[in-house]
Structures are given as structure tokens and as C-alpha cells.
Amino acid sequence: MTTVRSIGYRVVGATTLVVGLASPASAQKKSASVAPYVPPAGSWERRAPSAVGMDSAKLADAVAFAISKESKTPRDLELNHLQSFGREPLGDAIGPLPPRGVATGIVVRRGYVVATWGDPEAEEITNSVTKSFVSTVVGLAVDEGRIRSVHDTVAKYVPPIVRARPNGTAYSRDWPGTDKLLMPFDTPHNKRLTWDHLLRQVSDWEGTLWGKPEWADRPAQNAATWTTRPRVEPGSAYEYNDTRVNVLALAALQVWRRPLPEVLKERIMDPIGASNTWRWYGYDNSWIVLDGREVQSVSGGGHWGGGMVLNAWDMARFGLLTQRRGLWGDKRLLSDAWVTQALTPTPAQKTYGYMNWFVNPDRSYLAAAPPEAFVHVGAGNNFIYVDPVNDVVAVIRWMDTTASLNGFVARLLGSLR
């Protein structure tokens, strides 16, 4: 038994190698009639690759490949921000950007850990994988009827919102918005937007939130169009845009009337046995007054800092939950209908489902993976590869490119027997 520091994880049956090579002689493949293994909170059983139908040497090659493809960007994420998104208009970071560590990962097959590398316990920013947690809390609201339909307009769920400064002493101004109130769905265009539009990033929402105009995120080369271009028809064009993701998080906060991290902890993270050290942050200025108290509206990624800070173990548990279509043992945490929606390709961008479920129709996202596979993706790069066909979940942190992810997946699937 190996005790893992920080969160009390016990990896049962682990060897001292990165990829386990030994297993009991009696180890056999699970019968189809046996319930899938569910890792309990605080521990995760490890099995040798051969016990779950994998070749140890080929799996080790996949791990070595992932390590060799570590991102070349700075591990100091504040410096990295200055070299990337910080160069955009109004691009200053307004949320935490803790430094990252080494290339890290976990491979799970049939629910069992078969390989780890790097530092899976490190609590690090996961960037836009956070978007999958945003869409999850929206899914929970749909599942229990708080949102009647994803095709409802969001405006009917969102009242005028009173802003509060982080220290609670006064109101702060959001350029170029109003001093005290946020009314993110009050323009003719924004009034037409549905939850589905926002979830698929096809809304073309217009406006400014937390000091970040939508046009300032990955801005067009022609600056003359930033504030003048006409809006496109909702649903007709895909545009990856973090301001609009943050608008969705703010709208979900109005529906729940509770901080979204509380909802996620109660409904998802505690039931799947996640650690107690993950955190979901917003921005220095993303505070509102809600039912007489100050609440932070969380961000949907680390574009300007913030978002989910968690370890690879927690990412793997979330990936296993989505692979099993919202079931954790005998507990239904997300409806099967919601998972189906999340995996339905967006007409304007066929490799995108609900944020941030990247889907693989015709193997057009990952050529090496089956069409049923999908990936939760964040910059850096952070990946949760989910493969229901082969019963595989892999967390890969700080990889350089999606092309490298495809190379890793090719090697990983090549290890299956």
C-alpha cells in the first residue's frame, strides 16, 4: 500500500514503478455481470496493465511520450499570461494564477489506475476544463427543473444584478457598463439567447462583464470592427469566448441562488469522492449581492486567472463520471439525457458539444480515437480523455499540443490487447 501525501490518497496494490508490472496470479477480467469498480473516497485501486488487458511495455511508451511532450510555455503562469492572453486589449489578469508543475497524468482502465506520472496530487489550475464544470451545474439545474428547457431564453431567468466590491465597502464600475447594476440580457440581441446557445458558444452575446468586453477576448485583427460589427444570428456561428462563458456562470448563479462551488461540491465532487482541496475561483471584481450577502461569480476558465484549481485525481474522477454517463456506482448524479445533450455535436462546430466536451464525430477531433470518445479540454494543455468504447479515462496535464494528444492516444490504445 502506498500512501500519497496531501489528500490522504491510498493507491491500493501499487508497485514502485510508474506503470505497475506485478499483479496477483488470480487477477481476471471482470465479468460483464459484475458491477463496475467505483473508487472510494481517499483511495483508488491500482492494477497491473496485464490484469485489465493492456501491454505494460506499450503503456510505458505512451507515458514516456506524454512526458516528452510537456508544454514549453513557462511554468510561472503569471509570466505565461503576460506572454499570451495578457497581450490582448484589457488583458490584465484579475484572478489567481498559481504556478504549475511538471507534466502529469493518470491512466484508468475499467475503473482501475494502471499508470501515473508527474505529480497527480498537485493542485493546479485546469484552465478551460473548468467550462465542463460550468456546464455540469447548468445540467444539474435542468435535471431538477430549475431550468425548464435549454431552449428557454436566459433573460427570463436573470433579474437585474447588484454588483459589490470584493471588500464590500462600495460599488465598482465595469467599463463601459453601469455603476451598480448588471443587466447582461437586456439588449435586443441578448434577449433572444437561449441556454443552448451559451452552452455551445454560438450566442454572439454582446457586452462587457467584469471589465472584459466580449470583443477583447481573442480580438479581431481589424480593431475598427471591435465595437461596430453587426451581431450574427444566434446558433449560426461558433466563437470560443471566455466573457460569454462567464456570463453563463453568472446566469447559473441566479438560477441556483447559491455559490456554484457549493452546488458542485454537494452534487458532484463529494459524491464522486473528490479531495477537499479543489477550489473554484472567480475574479477580484466578480462579486455580487445575492439575497443579502456577497457572493463571488466564478469564472469558466483561466483566461484572466481563476477557474478550477484541482489535482489530477479529481480530474480523473470527473472523467470517470462522464464516461459512465452520470452514474457513480448506484447513484445517478447527472441524467443520461443531459450527457446525451452534452455529447451532441454543435451544428456550427461539429467537434464541440456542450462546453467543454470536445466530441469526435468521424474522428475529426482525434484521428486515433473512436468516434464515441470525447475530451474535456483546457489550455496549457490540460486534457481529460474519455473513451467509453475502450473503457479508458486518461488525464494528461501540461502537454504541448492537441496533435501530441493524438499521438499519446494512438500509443495508449495500441497498448490494449
PALUM-356513 format. One record per residue (C-alpha): x, y, z. Coordinates in steps of 0.2 Angstrom, whole numbers. Each point is the difference from the previous one (the first is absolute). Layout:
N
<pt xx="X" yy="Y" zz="Z"/>
...
This chain:
417
<pt xx="0" yy="0" zz="0"/>
<pt xx="7" yy="17" zz="-5"/>
<pt xx="-6" yy="15" zz="10"/>
<pt xx="-1" yy="16" zz="-11"/>
<pt xx="3" yy="17" zz="9"/>
<pt xx="-11" yy="15" zz="1"/>
<pt xx="-17" yy="-8" zz="-2"/>
<pt xx="2" yy="-16" zz="9"/>
<pt xx="-2" yy="-10" zz="-16"/>
<pt xx="4" yy="-19" zz="1"/>
<pt xx="4" yy="-8" zz="-17"/>
<pt xx="-4" yy="-18" zz="4"/>
<pt xx="11" yy="-14" zz="-8"/>
<pt xx="13" yy="13" zz="-7"/>
<pt xx="17" yy="-5" zz="-5"/>
<pt xx="15" yy="11" zz="1"/>
<pt xx="1" yy="2" zz="-19"/>
<pt xx="-10" yy="14" zz="-9"/>
<pt xx="-9" yy="-14" zz="-9"/>
<pt xx="-4" yy="-15" zz="11"/>
<pt xx="8" yy="-16" zz="-6"/>
<pt xx="-6" yy="-12" zz="13"/>
<pt xx="-17" yy="-7" zz="4"/>
<pt xx="-8" yy="-15" zz="9"/>
<pt xx="0" yy="-16" zz="-10"/>
<pt xx="-18" yy="-1" zz="3"/>
<pt xx="-4" yy="17" zz="-8"/>
<pt xx="-13" yy="-3" zz="-14"/>
<pt xx="-11" yy="12" zz="-11"/>
<pt xx="-16" yy="5" zz="8"/>
<pt xx="-15" yy="-9" zz="-6"/>
<pt xx="-13" yy="11" zz="-8"/>
<pt xx="-12" yy="-5" zz="14"/>
<pt xx="11" yy="8" zz="13"/>
<pt xx="-3" yy="18" zz="5"/>
<pt xx="14" yy="12" zz="-6"/>
<pt xx="13" yy="4" zz="13"/>
<pt xx="-3" yy="17" zz="8"/>
<pt xx="15" yy="7" zz="9"/>
<pt xx="-5" yy="5" zz="18"/>
<pt xx="5" yy="17" zz="7"/>
<pt xx="18" yy="2" zz="5"/>
<pt xx="6" yy="-16" zz="-10"/>
<pt xx="1" yy="-7" zz="-17"/>
<pt xx="4" yy="-18" zz="-4"/>
<pt xx="15" yy="-3" zz="-11"/>
<pt xx="1" yy="-15" zz="-12"/>
<pt xx="14" yy="-6" zz="-11"/>
<pt xx="-3" yy="4" zz="-18"/>
<pt xx="-1" yy="-18" zz="-4"/>
<pt xx="-14" yy="-3" zz="12"/>
<pt xx="-11" yy="12" zz="-10"/>
<pt xx="5" yy="-5" zz="-17"/>
<pt xx="15" yy="12" zz="-4"/>
<pt xx="18" yy="-3" zz="-5"/>
<pt xx="11" yy="7" zz="13"/>
<pt xx="14" yy="5" zz="-11"/>
<pt xx="-11" yy="9" zz="-13"/>
<pt xx="-9" yy="9" zz="14"/>
<pt xx="17" yy="6" zz="7"/>
<pt xx="4" yy="6" zz="-18"/>
<pt xx="-16" yy="10" zz="0"/>
<pt xx="5" yy="8" zz="17"/>
<pt xx="18" yy="4" zz="-5"/>
<pt xx="-8" yy="8" zz="-16"/>
<pt xx="-11" yy="11" zz="11"/>
<pt xx="14" yy="5" zz="11"/>
<pt xx="11" yy="5" zz="-15"/>
<pt xx="-14" yy="11" zz="-7"/>
<pt xx="-1" yy="12" zz="15"/>
<pt xx="-5" yy="17" zz="-4"/>
<pt xx="15" yy="12" zz="-3"/>
<pt xx="-10" yy="15" zz="7"/>
<pt xx="6" yy="7" zz="17"/>
<pt xx="-5" yy="-9" zz="15"/>
<pt xx="-2" yy="17" zz="8"/>
<pt xx="-18" yy="2" zz="-6"/>
<pt xx="0" yy="19" zz="4"/>
<pt xx="15" yy="2" zz="-12"/>
<pt xx="-9" yy="-12" zz="-12"/>
<pt xx="-15" yy="11" zz="1"/>
<pt xx="10" yy="16" zz="-5"/>
<pt xx="7" yy="-9" zz="-15"/>
<pt xx="-17" yy="-6" zz="-6"/>
<pt xx="-18" yy="6" zz="5"/>
<pt xx="8" yy="15" zz="10"/>
<pt xx="5" yy="8" zz="-17"/>
<pt xx="-18" yy="2" zz="-5"/>
<pt xx="-10" yy="16" zz="3"/>
<pt xx="-5" yy="1" zz="18"/>
<pt xx="9" yy="-16" zz="2"/>
<pt xx="7" yy="2" zz="18"/>
<pt xx="-3" yy="-15" zz="12"/>
<pt xx="-13" yy="3" zz="13"/>
<pt xx="0" yy="-17" zz="8"/>
<pt xx="13" yy="-12" zz="8"/>
<pt xx="13" yy="-8" zz="-11"/>
<pt xx="9" yy="-12" zz="11"/>
<pt xx="16" yy="-8" zz="-8"/>
<pt xx="-1" yy="-17" zz="-8"/>
<pt xx="11" yy="-15" zz="2"/>
<pt xx="6" yy="-14" zz="-12"/>
<pt xx="-8" yy="-10" zz="-13"/>
<pt xx="-13" yy="-11" zz="10"/>
<pt xx="-12" yy="-13" zz="-4"/>
<pt xx="-11" yy="-15" zz="5"/>
<pt xx="-6" yy="-14" zz="-11"/>
<pt xx="-16" yy="-10" zz="6"/>
<pt xx="-7" yy="-15" zz="-8"/>
<pt xx="-16" yy="-9" zz="6"/>
<pt xx="1" yy="12" zz="15"/>
<pt xx="17" yy="-5" zz="6"/>
<pt xx="16" yy="10" zz="0"/>
<pt xx="13" yy="-8" zz="-12"/>
<pt xx="12" yy="15" zz="-2"/>
<pt xx="5" yy="16" zz="8"/>
<pt xx="14" yy="13" zz="-4"/>
<pt xx="5" yy="17" zz="7"/>
<pt xx="-9" yy="6" zz="15"/>
<pt xx="-18" yy="-5" zz="0"/>
<pt xx="-3" yy="8" zz="17"/>
<pt xx="5" yy="17" zz="-6"/>
<pt xx="-14" yy="13" zz="2"/>
<pt xx="2" yy="9" zz="-16"/>
<pt xx="-11" yy="11" zz="-11"/>
<pt xx="-9" yy="-10" zz="-14"/>
<pt xx="-5" yy="15" zz="-11"/>
<pt xx="-15" yy="-4" zz="-11"/>
<pt xx="-3" yy="-17" zz="7"/>
<pt xx="-9" yy="11" zz="12"/>
<pt xx="-13" yy="3" zz="-14"/>
<pt xx="-6" yy="-18" zz="2"/>
<pt xx="-4" yy="4" zz="18"/>
<pt xx="-10" yy="15" zz="-5"/>
<pt xx="-10" yy="-10" zz="-12"/>
<pt xx="-2" yy="-14" zz="14"/>
<pt xx="-8" yy="12" zz="12"/>
<pt xx="-11" yy="6" zz="-14"/>
<pt xx="-5" yy="-18" zz="-4"/>
<pt xx="-4" yy="-3" zz="19"/>
<pt xx="-12" yy="15" zz="-1"/>
<pt xx="-8" yy="-7" zz="-16"/>
<pt xx="-1" yy="-18" zz="8"/>
<pt xx="-10" yy="7" zz="15"/>
<pt xx="-11" yy="12" zz="-10"/>
<pt xx="8" yy="16" zz="6"/>
<pt xx="3" yy="3" zz="-18"/>
<pt xx="-15" yy="-6" zz="-10"/>
<pt xx="8" yy="-2" zz="-16"/>
<pt xx="17" yy="4" zz="-8"/>
<pt xx="-10" yy="8" zz="-14"/>
<pt xx="-7" yy="13" zz="12"/>
<pt xx="7" yy="17" zz="-2"/>
<pt xx="12" yy="4" zz="15"/>
<pt xx="-7" yy="18" zz="2"/>
<pt xx="-16" yy="-7" zz="9"/>
<pt xx="11" yy="-8" zz="13"/>
<pt xx="12" yy="15" zz="4"/>
<pt xx="-6" yy="16" zz="9"/>
<pt xx="10" yy="16" zz="2"/>
<pt xx="15" yy="-5" zz="10"/>
<pt xx="8" yy="12" zz="13"/>
<pt xx="19" yy="0" zz="0"/>
<pt xx="11" yy="1" zz="15"/>
<pt xx="18" yy="3" zz="3"/>
<pt xx="11" yy="-14" zz="7"/>
<pt xx="2" yy="10" zz="16"/>
<pt xx="-19" yy="4" zz="1"/>
<pt xx="3" yy="18" zz="3"/>
<pt xx="-8" yy="8" zz="-16"/>
<pt xx="-4" yy="-4" zz="-18"/>
<pt xx="12" yy="-2" zz="-14"/>
<pt xx="-1" yy="6" zz="-18"/>
<pt xx="1" yy="-13" zz="-14"/>
<pt xx="6" yy="9" zz="-16"/>
<pt xx="-10" yy="5" zz="-9"/>
<pt xx="-15" yy="-6" zz="9"/>
<pt xx="-10" yy="8" zz="14"/>
<pt xx="6" yy="3" zz="18"/>
<pt xx="-12" yy="-11" zz="10"/>
<pt xx="-10" yy="-11" zz="-11"/>
<pt xx="4" yy="-15" zz="-12"/>
<pt xx="-13" yy="-3" zz="-12"/>
<pt xx="9" yy="-13" zz="-12"/>
<pt xx="-16" yy="-4" zz="-10"/>
<pt xx="-8" yy="16" zz="-3"/>
<pt xx="5" yy="4" zz="-18"/>
<pt xx="-11" yy="-5" zz="-15"/>
<pt xx="13" yy="-13" zz="-5"/>
<pt xx="3" yy="-7" zz="17"/>
<pt xx="-18" yy="-2" zz="5"/>
<pt xx="-1" yy="-13" zz="-14"/>
<pt xx="14" yy="-11" zz="7"/>
<pt xx="-4" yy="-17" zz="7"/>
<pt xx="9" yy="-11" zz="12"/>
<pt xx="5" yy="-12" zz="-15"/>
<pt xx="7" yy="15" zz="-9"/>
<pt xx="12" yy="4" zz="15"/>
<pt xx="4" yy="-18" zz="3"/>
<pt xx="6" yy="-3" zz="-18"/>
<pt xx="9" yy="17" zz="-1"/>
<pt xx="-11" yy="5" zz="-15"/>
<pt xx="-9" yy="15" zz="9"/>
<pt xx="10" yy="15" zz="-7"/>
<pt xx="-5" yy="8" zz="17"/>
<pt xx="5" yy="19" zz="0"/>
<pt xx="6" yy="10" zz="15"/>
<pt xx="13" yy="1" zz="14"/>
<pt xx="1" yy="-10" zz="16"/>
<pt xx="13" yy="2" zz="14"/>
<pt xx="9" yy="13" zz="-11"/>
<pt xx="2" yy="-11" zz="-15"/>
<pt xx="-10" yy="4" zz="-16"/>
<pt xx="-4" yy="-15" zz="-10"/>
<pt xx="10" yy="8" zz="-15"/>
<pt xx="16" yy="0" zz="11"/>
<pt xx="1" yy="-19" zz="1"/>
<pt xx="11" yy="-6" zz="-14"/>
<pt xx="-4" yy="17" zz="-10"/>
<pt xx="-2" yy="2" zz="-18"/>
<pt xx="15" yy="6" zz="-10"/>
<pt xx="-10" yy="15" zz="-6"/>
<pt xx="-3" yy="11" zz="16"/>
<pt xx="-13" yy="10" zz="-9"/>
<pt xx="-12" yy="-14" zz="1"/>
<pt xx="2" yy="-3" zz="19"/>
<pt xx="-15" yy="10" zz="5"/>
<pt xx="-9" yy="3" zz="-17"/>
<pt xx="-3" yy="-17" zz="-8"/>
<pt xx="-18" yy="-6" zz="-2"/>
<pt xx="-5" yy="-15" zz="11"/>
<pt xx="-2" yy="-17" zz="-9"/>
<pt xx="-16" yy="-11" zz="2"/>
<pt xx="1" yy="-10" zz="16"/>
<pt xx="5" yy="-18" zz="-4"/>
<pt xx="8" yy="4" zz="-17"/>
<pt xx="18" yy="3" zz="5"/>
<pt xx="12" yy="-8" zz="13"/>
<pt xx="12" yy="12" zz="9"/>
<pt xx="10" yy="-6" zz="15"/>
<pt xx="-2" yy="15" zz="12"/>
<pt xx="4" yy="0" zz="19"/>
<pt xx="-11" yy="16" zz="4"/>
<pt xx="-15" yy="-9" zz="-7"/>
<pt xx="4" yy="-16" zz="11"/>
<pt xx="1" yy="12" zz="15"/>
<pt xx="-17" yy="6" zz="-4"/>
<pt xx="-6" yy="-17" zz="0"/>
<pt xx="7" yy="-3" zz="17"/>
<pt xx="-8" yy="16" zz="6"/>
<pt xx="-17" yy="-6" zz="-7"/>
<pt xx="2" yy="-17" zz="9"/>
<pt xx="4" yy="9" zz="16"/>
<pt xx="-17" yy="9" zz="-1"/>
<pt xx="-9" yy="-16" zz="-3"/>
<pt xx="8" yy="-9" zz="15"/>
<pt xx="0" yy="15" zz="11"/>
<pt xx="16" yy="-8" zz="8"/>
<pt xx="18" yy="1" zz="-4"/>
<pt xx="4" yy="-13" zz="-14"/>
<pt xx="14" yy="-8" zz="9"/>
<pt xx="-12" yy="-4" zz="14"/>
<pt xx="-12" yy="-8" zz="-13"/>
<pt xx="15" yy="-10" zz="-8"/>
<pt xx="7" yy="-6" zz="17"/>
<pt xx="-17" yy="-6" zz="6"/>
<pt xx="-7" yy="-8" zz="-16"/>
<pt xx="16" yy="-6" zz="-9"/>
<pt xx="17" yy="1" zz="8"/>
<pt xx="-5" yy="-7" zz="17"/>
<pt xx="-10" yy="-15" zz="-7"/>
<pt xx="14" yy="-5" zz="-12"/>
<pt xx="13" yy="1" zz="15"/>
<pt xx="10" yy="15" zz="-6"/>
<pt xx="13" yy="8" zz="12"/>
<pt xx="-4" yy="14" zz="12"/>
<pt xx="13" yy="11" zz="-8"/>
<pt xx="-7" yy="4" zz="-17"/>
<pt xx="-6" yy="18" zz="-2"/>
<pt xx="-10" yy="10" zz="-12"/>
<pt xx="5" yy="19" zz="-2"/>
<pt xx="-7" yy="15" zz="-8"/>
<pt xx="7" yy="17" zz="-2"/>
<pt xx="5" yy="14" zz="12"/>
<pt xx="-15" yy="10" zz="-6"/>
<pt xx="-13" yy="-14" zz="-4"/>
<pt xx="-10" yy="2" zz="16"/>
<pt xx="-18" yy="3" zz="1"/>
<pt xx="-13" yy="3" zz="13"/>
<pt xx="-12" yy="-15" zz="1"/>
<pt xx="-13" yy="-2" zz="13"/>
<pt xx="8" yy="12" zz="11"/>
<pt xx="18" yy="-7" zz="-1"/>
<pt xx="15" yy="2" zz="-11"/>
<pt xx="3" yy="-15" zz="-11"/>
<pt xx="14" yy="-2" zz="-13"/>
<pt xx="-5" yy="-5" zz="-18"/>
<pt xx="13" yy="-12" zz="-5"/>
<pt xx="9" yy="0" zz="-17"/>
<pt xx="-1" yy="-14" zz="-13"/>
<pt xx="18" yy="-1" zz="-3"/>
<pt xx="17" yy="8" zz="3"/>
<pt xx="0" yy="12" zz="-14"/>
<pt xx="2" yy="14" zz="12"/>
<pt xx="4" yy="-11" zz="15"/>
<pt xx="-11" yy="-9" zz="12"/>
<pt xx="-11" yy="-15" zz="-5"/>
<pt xx="3" yy="-18" zz="7"/>
<pt xx="16" yy="-4" zz="10"/>
<pt xx="0" yy="-19" zz="3"/>
<pt xx="11" yy="-15" zz="-1"/>
<pt xx="1" yy="-14" zz="-13"/>
<pt xx="-9" yy="-12" zz="11"/>
<pt xx="-15" yy="11" zz="1"/>
<pt xx="0" yy="2" zz="-19"/>
<pt xx="1" yy="-18" zz="-3"/>
<pt xx="-15" yy="-3" zz="12"/>
<pt xx="-10" yy="13" zz="-10"/>
<pt xx="5" yy="-8" zz="-16"/>
<pt xx="-5" yy="-17" zz="6"/>
<pt xx="-17" yy="7" zz="5"/>
<pt xx="-3" yy="7" zz="-18"/>
<pt xx="6" yy="-16" zz="-8"/>
<pt xx="-13" yy="-9" zz="11"/>
<pt xx="-13" yy="12" zz="-6"/>
<pt xx="-4" yy="8" zz="16"/>
<pt xx="0" yy="-16" zz="11"/>
<pt xx="11" yy="-2" zz="15"/>
<pt xx="-3" yy="-18" zz="6"/>
<pt xx="-18" yy="0" zz="3"/>
<pt xx="-2" yy="19" zz="2"/>
<pt xx="-7" yy="10" zz="-15"/>
<pt xx="9" yy="17" zz="1"/>
<pt xx="-3" yy="6" zz="-18"/>
<pt xx="-14" yy="-6" zz="-11"/>
<pt xx="3" yy="-11" zz="-15"/>
<pt xx="-10" yy="13" zz="-10"/>
<pt xx="12" yy="14" zz="5"/>
<pt xx="15" yy="-10" zz="-4"/>
<pt xx="-8" yy="-4" zz="-17"/>
<pt xx="-3" yy="19" zz="-3"/>
<pt xx="18" yy="4" zz="5"/>
<pt xx="7" yy="-12" zz="-12"/>
<pt xx="-11" yy="6" zz="-15"/>
<pt xx="11" yy="9" zz="-13"/>
<pt xx="-4" yy="18" zz="-2"/>
<pt xx="-6" yy="4" zz="-18"/>
<pt xx="12" yy="15" zz="-2"/>
<pt xx="15" yy="-10" zz="7"/>
<pt xx="-2" yy="-19" zz="-1"/>
<pt xx="14" yy="-4" zz="12"/>
<pt xx="-8" yy="10" zz="14"/>
<pt xx="-14" yy="-6" zz="11"/>
<pt xx="-4" yy="9" zz="16"/>
<pt xx="14" yy="10" zz="8"/>
<pt xx="13" yy="-7" zz="1"/>
<pt xx="-4" yy="-18" zz="-7"/>
<pt xx="10" yy="-1" zz="-16"/>
<pt xx="-8" yy="-14" zz="-10"/>
<pt xx="8" yy="-11" zz="-14"/>
<pt xx="-13" yy="-3" zz="-14"/>
<pt xx="9" yy="-8" zz="-15"/>
<pt xx="16" yy="0" zz="11"/>
<pt xx="1" yy="18" zz="-5"/>
<pt xx="7" yy="6" zz="17"/>
<pt xx="11" yy="-15" zz="4"/>
<pt xx="4" yy="-11" zz="-15"/>
<pt xx="7" yy="-13" zz="12"/>
<pt xx="-15" yy="-2" zz="11"/>
<pt xx="-17" yy="-8" zz="-4"/>
<pt xx="-14" yy="12" zz="-5"/>
<pt xx="-9" yy="-3" zz="17"/>
<pt xx="15" yy="7" zz="10"/>
<pt xx="0" yy="18" zz="6"/>
<pt xx="12" yy="12" zz="9"/>
<pt xx="-2" yy="13" zz="14"/>
<pt xx="13" yy="13" zz="-6"/>
<pt xx="9" yy="15" zz="8"/>
<pt xx="15" yy="10" zz="-5"/>
<pt xx="17" yy="-4" zz="6"/>
<pt xx="-5" yy="-13" zz="-6"/>
<pt xx="-11" yy="-10" zz="12"/>
<pt xx="-10" yy="-15" zz="-7"/>
<pt xx="-12" yy="-12" zz="7"/>
<pt xx="-1" yy="-14" zz="-13"/>
<pt xx="-16" yy="-10" zz="2"/>
<pt xx="-2" yy="-16" zz="-11"/>
<pt xx="-16" yy="-10" zz="4"/>
<pt xx="4" yy="-12" zz="-14"/>
<pt xx="16" yy="-6" zz="8"/>
<pt xx="-5" yy="4" zz="18"/>
<pt xx="15" yy="12" zz="2"/>
<pt xx="2" yy="17" zz="8"/>
<pt xx="16" yy="9" zz="0"/>
<pt xx="5" yy="17" zz="7"/>
<pt xx="15" yy="8" zz="-9"/>
<pt xx="6" yy="17" zz="7"/>
<pt xx="12" yy="13" zz="-7"/>
<pt xx="1" yy="-8" zz="-18"/>
<pt xx="6" yy="11" zz="-14"/>
<pt xx="-13" yy="-3" zz="-13"/>
<pt xx="-16" yy="-9" zz="-5"/>
<pt xx="10" yy="-9" zz="-14"/>
<pt xx="11" yy="-7" zz="15"/>
<pt xx="-16" yy="-6" zz="8"/>
<pt xx="-4" yy="-9" zz="-15"/>
<pt xx="17" yy="-8" zz="0"/>
<pt xx="-2" yy="-5" zz="18"/>
<pt xx="-18" yy="-7" zz="-3"/>
<pt xx="7" yy="-11" zz="-15"/>
<pt xx="13" yy="-7" zz="12"/>
<pt xx="-12" yy="-2" zz="14"/>
<pt xx="-13" yy="-10" zz="-10"/>
<pt xx="14" yy="-10" zz="-8"/>
<pt xx="4" yy="-7" zz="17"/>
<pt xx="-17" yy="-8" zz="1"/>
<pt xx="-1" yy="-19" zz="-3"/>
